[in-house]
Amino acid sequence: PEGGNLYLTDHNESKQIIDGYKSMNMCGVVDHHRIGDFETDGPVFMRLEPVGCSNTIITKLYMENNQEIPKGVAGLMLSAIISDTVLFRSPTCTETDKEMAHKLAEIAGVDIESYGLDMLKAGADISDLTNDDIVRTDMKEFSEAGKTISIGQISVMDTTDILAKQGELVQALEALRNANNYDASYIMITNILDESTTLLFSGDVEAVVTKAFEKEIKDNGVFLPNTMSRKKQIVPPILGAMK
């Protein structure tokens, strides 16, 4: 990375930025998460909006600059919006996400509903994943009050099989936590169909989890109905309870 240019997309917290970023030239940020703790030597372009997906913002940037979106790129960007908003089911989804997604679907030549369901079904197939793979899925690091934690998320159509091995997953979380010296590690097991999440954790954080969600803890896990968004429904209460 020595001396290279860096443009952050879909993240901005120091724990999530590429190693060695401080030696690089920070050019700008396009993101839809909370503003983290990074700093720059000079002014940079920043585009942060409270939408469901960073590709919603990028689509707007294409349009604002009168740039044509290639069909394949439109398909990828649409896929990102579908994934991030869980086909518009997530509480983070906005009307802007839906508007940009429909524009991209027209360019990509796909039907949003049928393509989106096929995509979510394919992504929910975890038959070839190990327990370690599962707890590391979509994992991000966060820091608060001098402590560092990890929070991953995996989305499935049916949680029966994956929760049948809850004890094994907690063990895998503990191995992950120890390997990285995290104060705690979490994995969200999200049921796409009933829009709920079972949050498993490792580490001495029962008090944090209880304070954050006010739910009964059972076997290092809590069931959270009407919960799908890490950004909006999991990270804020956990970090708030850690302060």
FIRO-139906 format. One record per residue (C-alpha): residue number from 1; x, y, z; residue in one letter; chain. Coordinates in steps of 0.5 Angstrom, whole numbers, always signed. Layout:
{NUM, {X, Y, Z}, 'A', 'A'},
...
This chain:
{1, {+0, +0, +0}, 'P', 'A'},
{2, {+6, +5, +1}, 'E', 'A'},
{3, {+4, +11, -3}, 'G', 'A'},
{4, {-2, +9, -6}, 'G', 'A'},
{5, {-9, +12, -7}, 'N', 'A'},
{6, {-15, +10, -3}, 'L', 'A'},
{7, {-22, +10, -3}, 'Y', 'A'},
{8, {-26, +7, +2}, 'L', 'A'},
{9, {-33, +4, +0}, 'T', 'A'},
{10, {-38, +1, +5}, 'D', 'A'},
{11, {-34, +2, +11}, 'H', 'A'},
{12, {-30, +8, +15}, 'N', 'A'},
{13, {-28, +5, +21}, 'E', 'A'},
{14, {-20, +4, +23}, 'S', 'A'},
{15, {-21, -3, +25}, 'K', 'A'},
{16, {-25, -5, +18}, 'Q', 'A'},
{17, {-20, -1, +13}, 'I', 'A'},
{18, {-14, -4, +10}, 'I', 'A'},
{19, {-8, -5, +14}, 'D', 'A'},
{20, {-3, +0, +12}, 'G', 'A'},
{21, {-8, +5, +10}, 'Y', 'A'},
{22, {-4, +11, +14}, 'K', 'A'},
{23, {+1, +11, +9}, 'S', 'A'},
{24, {-4, +12, +3}, 'M', 'A'},
{25, {-7, +18, +0}, 'N', 'A'},
{26, {-14, +18, +3}, 'M', 'A'},
{27, {-18, +20, -3}, 'C', 'A'},
{28, {-25, +20, -1}, 'G', 'A'},
{29, {-31, +16, +3}, 'V', 'A'},
{30, {-38, +13, +0}, 'V', 'A'},
{31, {-41, +10, +6}, 'D', 'A'},
{32, {-48, +8, +9}, 'H', 'A'},
{33, {-46, +6, +16}, 'H', 'A'},
{34, {-44, +10, +22}, 'R', 'A'},
{35, {-38, +15, +22}, 'I', 'A'},
{36, {-32, +12, +25}, 'G', 'A'},
{37, {-26, +14, +28}, 'D', 'A'},
{38, {-21, +15, +22}, 'F', 'A'},
{39, {-18, +21, +20}, 'E', 'A'},
{40, {-14, +24, +14}, 'T', 'A'},
{41, {-9, +29, +13}, 'D', 'A'},
{42, {-13, +34, +9}, 'G', 'A'},
{43, {-20, +35, +6}, 'P', 'A'},
{44, {-23, +29, +2}, 'V', 'A'},
{45, {-29, +28, -2}, 'F', 'A'},
{46, {-35, +24, +3}, 'M', 'A'},
{47, {-41, +22, +1}, 'R', 'A'},
{48, {-45, +19, +7}, 'L', 'A'},
{49, {-53, +17, +7}, 'E', 'A'},
{50, {-57, +14, +11}, 'P', 'A'},
{51, {-60, +9, +6}, 'V', 'A'},
{52, {-60, +1, +6}, 'G', 'A'},
{53, {-54, +0, +1}, 'C', 'A'},
{54, {-48, +4, -1}, 'S', 'A'},
{55, {-49, +2, -8}, 'N', 'A'},
{56, {-55, +6, -8}, 'T', 'A'},
{57, {-51, +12, -7}, 'I', 'A'},
{58, {-46, +10, -12}, 'I', 'A'},
{59, {-52, +9, -17}, 'T', 'A'},
{60, {-54, +16, -16}, 'K', 'A'},
{61, {-47, +18, -17}, 'L', 'A'},
{62, {-47, +15, -24}, 'Y', 'A'},
{63, {-53, +19, -25}, 'M', 'A'},
{64, {-51, +25, -23}, 'E', 'A'},
{65, {-45, +25, -27}, 'N', 'A'},
{66, {-48, +23, -33}, 'N', 'A'},
{67, {-45, +16, -34}, 'Q', 'A'},
{68, {-48, +10, -37}, 'E', 'A'},
{69, {-48, +4, -32}, 'I', 'A'},
{70, {-46, -2, -36}, 'P', 'A'},
{71, {-51, -8, -36}, 'K', 'A'},
{72, {-46, -13, -32}, 'G', 'A'},
{73, {-44, -7, -27}, 'V', 'A'},
{74, {-52, -6, -26}, 'A', 'A'},
{75, {-53, -13, -25}, 'G', 'A'},
{76, {-48, -13, -19}, 'L', 'A'},
{77, {-50, -7, -16}, 'M', 'A'},
{78, {-57, -9, -16}, 'L', 'A'},
{79, {-55, -16, -13}, 'S', 'A'},
{80, {-51, -11, -7}, 'A', 'A'},
{81, {-58, -8, -6}, 'I', 'A'},
{82, {-62, -14, -6}, 'I', 'A'},
{83, {-57, -17, -1}, 'S', 'A'},
{84, {-56, -11, +4}, 'D', 'A'},
{85, {-64, -10, +4}, 'T', 'A'},
{86, {-66, -17, +4}, 'V', 'A'},
{87, {-70, -16, -2}, 'L', 'A'},
{88, {-73, -9, +1}, 'F', 'A'},
{89, {-75, -13, +8}, 'R', 'A'},
{90, {-69, -10, +12}, 'S', 'A'},
{91, {-71, -4, +17}, 'P', 'A'},
{92, {-65, +0, +14}, 'T', 'A'},
{93, {-69, +0, +7}, 'C', 'A'},
{94, {-71, +6, +4}, 'T', 'A'},
{95, {-75, +9, -2}, 'E', 'A'},
{96, {-69, +11, -5}, 'T', 'A'},
{97, {-66, +4, -5}, 'D', 'A'},
{98, {-72, +1, -8}, 'K', 'A'},
{99, {-72, +7, -14}, 'E', 'A'},
{100, {-65, +6, -15}, 'M', 'A'},
{101, {-66, -2, -15}, 'A', 'A'},
{102, {-71, -2, -20}, 'H', 'A'},
{103, {-67, +3, -25}, 'K', 'A'},
{104, {-61, -2, -24}, 'L', 'A'},
{105, {-66, -8, -26}, 'A', 'A'},
{106, {-68, -5, -32}, 'E', 'A'},
{107, {-61, -4, -34}, 'I', 'A'},
{108, {-59, -11, -32}, 'A', 'A'},
{109, {-65, -14, -36}, 'G', 'A'},
{110, {-68, -18, -30}, 'V', 'A'},
{111, {-74, -18, -26}, 'D', 'A'},
{112, {-73, -16, -19}, 'I', 'A'},
{113, {-77, -21, -15}, 'E', 'A'},
{114, {-76, -27, -18}, 'S', 'A'},
{115, {-68, -26, -19}, 'Y', 'A'},
{116, {-68, -23, -12}, 'G', 'A'},
{117, {-71, -29, -9}, 'L', 'A'},
{118, {-67, -34, -13}, 'D', 'A'},
{119, {-61, -30, -10}, 'M', 'A'},
{120, {-63, -30, -3}, 'L', 'A'},
{121, {-64, -38, -4}, 'K', 'A'},
{122, {-57, -39, -7}, 'A', 'A'},
{123, {-54, -35, -1}, 'G', 'A'},
{124, {-58, -38, +4}, 'A', 'A'},
{125, {-55, -45, +2}, 'D', 'A'},
{126, {-50, -47, +8}, 'I', 'A'},
{127, {-49, -54, +7}, 'S', 'A'},
{128, {-42, -54, +5}, 'D', 'A'},
{129, {-40, -49, +10}, 'L', 'A'},
{130, {-36, -51, +17}, 'T', 'A'},
{131, {-37, -48, +23}, 'N', 'A'},
{132, {-31, -44, +23}, 'D', 'A'},
{133, {-34, -41, +16}, 'D', 'A'},
{134, {-41, -40, +19}, 'I', 'A'},
{135, {-38, -35, +25}, 'V', 'A'},
{136, {-34, -32, +20}, 'R', 'A'},
{137, {-39, -30, +15}, 'T', 'A'},
{138, {-39, -23, +14}, 'D', 'A'},
{139, {-35, -21, +20}, 'M', 'A'},
{140, {-34, -14, +22}, 'K', 'A'},
{141, {-30, -11, +28}, 'E', 'A'},
{142, {-32, -6, +32}, 'F', 'A'},
{143, {-29, -2, +38}, 'S', 'A'},
{144, {-32, +2, +44}, 'E', 'A'},
{145, {-29, +4, +51}, 'A', 'A'},
{146, {-22, +1, +49}, 'G', 'A'},
{147, {-25, -6, +47}, 'K', 'A'},
{148, {-25, -10, +40}, 'T', 'A'},
{149, {-31, -14, +38}, 'I', 'A'},
{150, {-33, -18, +32}, 'S', 'A'},
{151, {-40, -19, +29}, 'I', 'A'},
{152, {-42, -23, +24}, 'G', 'A'},
{153, {-48, -25, +20}, 'Q', 'A'},
{154, {-51, -31, +16}, 'I', 'A'},
{155, {-58, -31, +13}, 'S', 'A'},
{156, {-62, -37, +12}, 'V', 'A'},
{157, {-69, -39, +10}, 'M', 'A'},
{158, {-70, -44, +16}, 'D', 'A'},
{159, {-66, -44, +22}, 'T', 'A'},
{160, {-67, -51, +25}, 'T', 'A'},
{161, {-61, -54, +22}, 'D', 'A'},
{162, {-56, -49, +24}, 'I', 'A'},
{163, {-59, -48, +31}, 'L', 'A'},
{164, {-59, -55, +32}, 'A', 'A'},
{165, {-51, -54, +33}, 'K', 'A'},
{166, {-51, -48, +37}, 'Q', 'A'},
{167, {-46, -51, +42}, 'G', 'A'},
{168, {-41, -52, +37}, 'E', 'A'},
{169, {-42, -45, +34}, 'L', 'A'},
{170, {-41, -42, +40}, 'V', 'A'},
{171, {-35, -46, +41}, 'Q', 'A'},
{172, {-33, -44, +34}, 'A', 'A'},
{173, {-34, -37, +36}, 'L', 'A'},
{174, {-30, -38, +42}, 'E', 'A'},
{175, {-24, -40, +38}, 'A', 'A'},
{176, {-25, -34, +33}, 'L', 'A'},
{177, {-25, -30, +39}, 'R', 'A'},
{178, {-18, -33, +42}, 'N', 'A'},
{179, {-15, -33, +36}, 'A', 'A'},
{180, {-16, -25, +35}, 'N', 'A'},
{181, {-16, -23, +42}, 'N', 'A'},
{182, {-23, -20, +41}, 'Y', 'A'},
{183, {-26, -18, +48}, 'D', 'A'},
{184, {-33, -22, +45}, 'A', 'A'},
{185, {-35, -25, +38}, 'S', 'A'},
{186, {-42, -25, +36}, 'Y', 'A'},
{187, {-46, -28, +30}, 'I', 'A'},
{188, {-53, -26, +28}, 'M', 'A'},
{189, {-56, -32, +25}, 'I', 'A'},
{190, {-62, -29, +21}, 'T', 'A'},
{191, {-68, -32, +19}, 'N', 'A'},
{192, {-70, -29, +12}, 'I', 'A'},
{193, {-77, -31, +12}, 'L', 'A'},
{194, {-80, -29, +19}, 'D', 'A'},
{195, {-75, -23, +19}, 'E', 'A'},
{196, {-72, -25, +26}, 'S', 'A'},
{197, {-65, -26, +29}, 'T', 'A'},
{198, {-62, -31, +34}, 'T', 'A'},
{199, {-55, -28, +36}, 'L', 'A'},
{200, {-50, -32, +39}, 'L', 'A'},
{201, {-44, -30, +43}, 'F', 'A'},
{202, {-37, -32, +46}, 'S', 'A'},
{203, {-34, -28, +52}, 'G', 'A'},
{204, {-36, -25, +58}, 'D', 'A'},
{205, {-41, -21, +56}, 'V', 'A'},
{206, {-47, -23, +59}, 'E', 'A'},
{207, {-49, -17, +62}, 'A', 'A'},
{208, {-47, -13, +56}, 'V', 'A'},
{209, {-52, -17, +52}, 'V', 'A'},
{210, {-58, -17, +57}, 'T', 'A'},
{211, {-57, -9, +58}, 'K', 'A'},
{212, {-57, -8, +50}, 'A', 'A'},
{213, {-63, -13, +49}, 'F', 'A'},
{214, {-67, -14, +55}, 'E', 'A'},
{215, {-68, -21, +53}, 'K', 'A'},
{216, {-67, -28, +56}, 'E', 'A'},
{217, {-60, -31, +55}, 'I', 'A'},
{218, {-60, -39, +54}, 'K', 'A'},
{219, {-54, -43, +52}, 'D', 'A'},
{220, {-50, -36, +50}, 'N', 'A'},
{221, {-56, -34, +45}, 'G', 'A'},
{222, {-62, -29, +45}, 'V', 'A'},
{223, {-67, -29, +40}, 'F', 'A'},
{224, {-69, -23, +37}, 'L', 'A'},
{225, {-76, -22, +33}, 'P', 'A'},
{226, {-77, -17, +28}, 'N', 'A'},
{227, {-69, -16, +27}, 'T', 'A'},
{228, {-65, -17, +21}, 'M', 'A'},
{229, {-60, -11, +21}, 'S', 'A'},
{230, {-53, -11, +24}, 'R', 'A'},
{231, {-52, -4, +23}, 'K', 'A'},
{232, {-59, -1, +26}, 'K', 'A'},
{233, {-61, -6, +31}, 'Q', 'A'},
{234, {-55, -10, +33}, 'I', 'A'},
{235, {-49, -5, +33}, 'V', 'A'},
{236, {-52, +1, +37}, 'P', 'A'},
{237, {-55, -3, +43}, 'P', 'A'},
{238, {-48, -7, +44}, 'I', 'A'},
{239, {-44, -1, +43}, 'L', 'A'},
{240, {-48, +3, +47}, 'G', 'A'},
{241, {-48, -2, +53}, 'A', 'A'},
{242, {-41, -3, +52}, 'M', 'A'},
{243, {-40, +5, +54}, 'K', 'A'},
